[in-house]
Amino acid sequence: MRFAVCDDEAELRRDISDRIAALCPGASVMEFSSGGELLAGAGGFDIIFLDIGMDGLDGMQTAKKLRQDGCRAAIIFVTAFEDRVFDAFDVGAFNFLVKPVSAQKFAEVLKKAINSRTEPVATATSDRFIAVKSGGVSTKLALSEIMYAEVFDRILILHTVSGKVEYRGRLNEFEKCTDETFFRTHRSYLINLRYLEKYTSSEVTMENGDRVLLAKQRYSELVRAYLRYIKSEG
C-alpha cells in the first residue's frame, strides 16, 4: 500500500506519517510539502492525505490536477475549516478530516480507505432486494447493485452494475423501496450515492461515465446528502 502525505507544515506531515506507520506497518509513505511537489512526485499512490489550506497550489487545485491526470487514488482531505468540505467532493474526495484529528477518527477513515482499495465496500443496502417483472420474467435485484434509475415515457430503467433492466413503473414507487443511499437528482432520475463519481451544478457523473441531470434547485441538497453518506461510510 502506497501513501502520500501532502502538507506545507512539516510537523503535521510527520504526525500523519507516524499515524499511518503505526496503523499500517510496512506501508510506503512519501511526504510532500506542496501541491506542486506532489504533482511532480512518483505517483502511483493508493491513498493520498492532502491538506486543503496550502500556499501556492492549495489542496483543492492540486486534487483537480491529479484527477485530470488520471489519478484514481483515494484522496482524504485534511482541513481546519469544515466549510471547505463541501468543495472536496467536487473532485471525488474519498473522505475528509477536520483538524485537530482524533486518533479514533483517523483510524476509522484510514481503515475504510484501505478497504476501498482491497475489497468491495459493503453498504446498508447490500442485503436488500427488490423484485421486478420485465417481459414476463421476474428478476431479483440487489439495491446495492443499482447505480441509478430513470423514467422515460412510463418505462422505468434501472441501470445496474451488470446492465439495464426495463419495466413499466413509476419512479416515485421505486424510490419508496430505497433509503438514504439514494438521492433524487431530478424528477426523472434517482441515483445511488455509492456510485457517484463527480458532479456540477447541472449534472452528476456516475462511476460508469453516465451523466445524469441535476435540477438546479437540488444542488445544495445533493451536497449535503453526499456529505452525510460519506460520513456514514467513514
C-alpha positions as CSV (number, residue, x, y, z in Angstrom):
1,M,0.0,0.0,0.0
2,R,1.5,3.3,-1.1
3,F,0.6,6.6,0.7
4,A,1.3,10.2,0.0
5,V,1.1,12.9,2.7
6,C,1.0,16.5,1.4
7,D,1.0,19.4,3.8
8,D,3.1,22.6,4.0
9,E,3.6,22.1,7.7
10,A,6.4,19.6,8.4
11,E,5.1,18.8,11.9
12,L,1.7,17.9,10.6
13,R,3.2,15.8,7.7
14,R,5.2,13.8,10.2
15,D,2.3,13.3,12.5
16,I,0.1,11.8,9.8
17,S,3.0,9.7,8.5
18,D,3.6,8.4,12.0
19,R,0.0,7.5,12.4
20,I,0.0,5.6,9.1
21,A,3.1,3.7,10.1
22,A,1.6,2.7,13.4
23,L,-1.7,1.5,11.9
24,C,-0.3,0.1,8.7
25,P,3.2,-1.4,9.3
26,G,5.2,-1.9,6.2
27,A,3.4,0.7,4.2
28,S,5.3,3.0,1.9
29,V,4.8,6.7,2.9
30,M,6.1,9.6,0.9
31,E,5.9,13.2,2.2
32,F,5.4,16.4,0.1
33,S,5.5,20.0,1.3
34,S,3.4,21.4,-1.6
35,G,0.9,20.6,-4.2
36,G,3.5,21.2,-6.9
37,E,5.8,18.6,-5.3
38,L,3.0,16.1,-5.1
39,L,2.1,16.6,-8.8
40,A,5.8,16.1,-9.8
41,G,6.2,13.1,-7.5
42,A,6.5,9.5,-8.3
43,G,2.7,8.9,-8.5
44,G,1.0,5.5,-8.3
45,F,-0.3,6.2,-4.8
46,D,-3.2,4.2,-3.4
47,I,-4.2,6.8,-0.7
48,I,-3.3,10.5,-0.5
49,F,-3.7,12.7,2.6
50,L,-4.0,16.2,1.2
51,D,-4.1,19.5,3.2
52,I,-6.5,22.0,1.7
53,G,-5.0,25.2,3.0
54,M,-1.6,25.4,1.5
55,D,0.3,28.3,-0.1
56,G,0.7,28.2,-3.9
57,L,-1.5,25.4,-5.2
58,D,-4.0,24.6,-2.5
59,G,-5.3,21.1,-1.9
60,M,-8.4,21.6,-4.0
61,Q,-6.4,22.8,-7.0
62,T,-3.9,20.0,-6.5
63,A,-6.7,17.4,-6.4
64,K,-8.3,18.7,-9.6
65,K,-5.0,18.4,-11.4
66,L,-4.4,14.9,-10.1
67,R,-7.8,13.8,-11.3
68,Q,-7.2,15.5,-14.7
69,D,-4.0,13.4,-14.9
70,G,-6.0,10.2,-14.3
71,C,-5.2,9.7,-10.6
72,R,-7.5,7.2,-9.1
73,A,-6.1,7.3,-5.5
74,A,-8.4,7.7,-2.5
75,I,-8.0,11.3,-1.6
76,I,-8.5,12.2,2.1
77,F,-8.6,16.0,2.6
78,V,-7.3,17.4,5.8
79,T,-8.6,20.9,6.7
80,A,-9.0,23.2,9.6
81,F,-12.1,24.7,8.0
82,E,-15.2,22.5,7.9
83,D,-16.9,24.7,5.3
84,R,-14.3,23.6,2.7
85,V,-15.5,20.1,3.0
86,F,-18.4,20.8,0.6
87,D,-16.0,21.7,-2.2
88,A,-14.0,18.5,-1.5
89,F,-16.5,16.2,-3.1
90,D,-16.4,18.1,-6.4
91,V,-13.0,16.3,-7.1
92,G,-14.2,12.9,-6.0
93,A,-12.7,13.0,-2.5
94,F,-12.9,9.7,-0.5
95,N,-13.3,11.4,2.9
96,F,-12.1,14.3,5.0
97,L,-10.6,15.0,8.3
98,V,-11.1,18.2,10.3
99,K,-8.1,19.4,12.4
100,P,-7.4,18.6,15.1
101,V,-7.9,14.9,14.1
102,S,-8.7,12.4,16.9
103,A,-6.8,9.1,16.9
104,Q,-10.1,7.2,16.6
105,K,-11.4,9.2,13.7
106,F,-8.1,8.9,11.9
107,A,-8.0,5.1,12.4
108,E,-11.6,4.8,11.2
109,V,-11.1,6.8,8.0
110,L,-7.7,5.1,7.2
111,K,-9.2,1.6,7.6
112,K,-12.1,2.5,5.4
113,A,-9.8,3.9,2.7
114,I,-7.6,0.7,2.8
115,N,-10.7,-1.5,2.5
116,S,-11.8,0.6,-0.5
117,R,-8.5,-0.3,-2.2
118,T,-8.6,-4.0,-1.5
119,E,-12.3,-5.2,-1.3
120,P,-15.8,-4.2,-2.3
121,V,-17.4,-1.7,0.1
122,A,-20.5,-3.1,1.9
123,T,-23.4,-0.7,2.2
124,A,-26.6,-0.6,4.2
125,T,-28.5,-1.7,1.1
126,S,-26.2,-4.6,0.3
127,D,-28.6,-7.2,1.7
128,R,-31.8,-5.6,0.4
129,F,-33.5,-6.8,-2.8
130,I,-36.4,-5.9,-5.0
131,A,-38.3,-8.0,-7.5
132,V,-39.2,-6.5,-10.9
133,K,-41.1,-8.2,-13.8
134,S,-39.9,-7.4,-17.3
135,G,-41.1,-9.1,-20.4
136,G,-42.8,-11.8,-18.3
137,V,-39.7,-12.6,-16.4
138,S,-39.3,-11.8,-12.7
139,T,-35.8,-10.6,-11.7
140,K,-34.4,-10.2,-8.2
141,L,-32.1,-7.2,-7.9
142,A,-29.9,-6.1,-5.0
143,L,-30.4,-2.4,-4.3
144,S,-26.7,-2.0,-3.8
145,E,-26.1,-3.0,-7.4
146,I,-28.4,-0.4,-8.9
147,M,-26.3,2.6,-10.0
148,Y,-29.3,4.8,-10.9
149,A,-32.8,4.7,-12.1
150,E,-34.5,6.8,-14.8
151,V,-38.0,7.0,-16.1
152,F,-38.9,7.7,-19.8
153,D,-42.3,7.5,-21.3
154,R,-43.7,5.5,-18.3
155,I,-40.8,3.0,-18.6
156,L,-38.5,2.7,-15.6
157,I,-35.0,1.9,-16.5
158,L,-32.7,0.5,-13.8
159,H,-29.0,0.9,-14.6
160,T,-27.2,-1.8,-12.7
161,V,-23.5,-2.9,-12.5
162,S,-24.3,-5.7,-14.9
163,G,-26.6,-4.0,-17.3
164,K,-30.1,-2.5,-17.7
165,V,-33.5,-3.7,-16.6
166,E,-36.6,-2.0,-18.0
167,Y,-40.2,-2.4,-17.0
168,R,-43.4,-0.3,-16.7
169,G,-43.3,1.5,-13.4
170,R,-43.2,4.8,-11.6
171,L,-40.0,6.4,-10.2
172,N,-41.9,7.5,-7.1
173,E,-42.9,4.0,-6.3
174,F,-39.4,2.7,-6.8
175,E,-38.0,5.5,-4.6
176,K,-40.1,4.2,-1.7
177,C,-38.2,0.9,-1.8
178,T,-34.8,2.7,-1.3
179,D,-33.2,4.5,1.6
180,E,-30.8,7.5,2.2
181,T,-28.2,5.9,-0.1
182,F,-30.4,7.0,-3.0
183,F,-31.0,10.6,-4.0
184,R,-33.5,12.2,-6.4
185,T,-31.5,14.5,-8.6
186,H,-34.3,15.3,-11.0
187,R,-37.9,14.4,-11.5
188,S,-36.8,11.7,-13.9
189,Y,-33.7,10.4,-12.1
190,L,-32.8,8.7,-8.8
191,I,-29.1,7.9,-8.2
192,N,-27.3,5.6,-5.8
193,L,-24.7,7.8,-4.0
194,R,-22.4,4.9,-3.7
195,Y,-21.7,5.2,-7.5
196,L,-21.4,9.0,-7.7
197,E,-18.1,10.0,-9.3
198,K,-18.4,13.8,-9.5
199,Y,-21.0,16.5,-10.0
200,T,-21.5,20.0,-11.2
201,S,-24.5,22.4,-10.6
202,S,-26.3,20.8,-13.5
203,E,-25.4,17.2,-13.7
204,V,-23.8,14.3,-11.9
205,T,-21.4,11.7,-13.4
206,M,-21.7,8.1,-12.3
207,E,-18.8,5.7,-12.0
208,N,-19.6,4.1,-15.4
209,G,-19.3,7.5,-17.0
210,D,-23.1,8.1,-17.5
211,R,-24.2,11.7,-16.9
212,V,-27.5,12.3,-15.1
213,L,-29.4,15.5,-14.9
214,L,-29.3,17.5,-11.7
215,A,-32.1,20.0,-11.1
216,K,-30.5,23.4,-10.2
217,Q,-32.6,23.7,-7.0
218,R,-31.4,20.3,-5.8
219,Y,-27.6,21.0,-6.0
220,S,-27.2,22.2,-2.3
221,E,-29.3,19.3,-1.1
222,L,-27.2,16.8,-3.1
223,V,-24.0,18.2,-1.5
224,R,-25.5,17.7,2.0
225,A,-26.8,14.3,1.2
226,Y,-23.5,13.1,-0.2
227,L,-21.7,14.6,2.8
228,R,-24.0,12.6,5.1
229,Y,-23.3,9.5,3.1
230,I,-19.6,9.9,3.3
231,K,-19.7,10.4,7.0
232,S,-21.9,7.3,7.5
233,E,-19.4,5.3,5.4
234,G,-16.4,6.6,7.2
